[in-house]
């Protein structure tokens, strides 16, 4: 999907828990955030985020909007960079 959107080959490289934690620690994140981010990635690697039971209706209750798809997220050129646009 990313390759299609950006028109250049993009490859996913799966890192183990410790390699991922080491990589994000270099960014200067606090220890708790490194641990929690690495734990979340481990859960995703085991497919936890693909189970319907992992989701709630809380986002809709709070925002009144359905969650967007990953493709929709990529189409949103201003996401996470207010005032700037992705290529």
C-alpha angles and dihedrals in degrees: 000000000000092000089052094048098046099033094230130095111268119185127197113227114196114215125195120244096265095043090049092048091049091050096051092041087065087065090068097249119158115265093251092054093049090051095045094045092049090048091051091050090050091053091049091049088057091051098250092138090056094063114098089219089065091070133075135188091246096109091055092045092051101039103022088230133104115244114265123241121248089252090052089050090054090049090055098090095189099048115133093353109075110205093009131087134216117239 
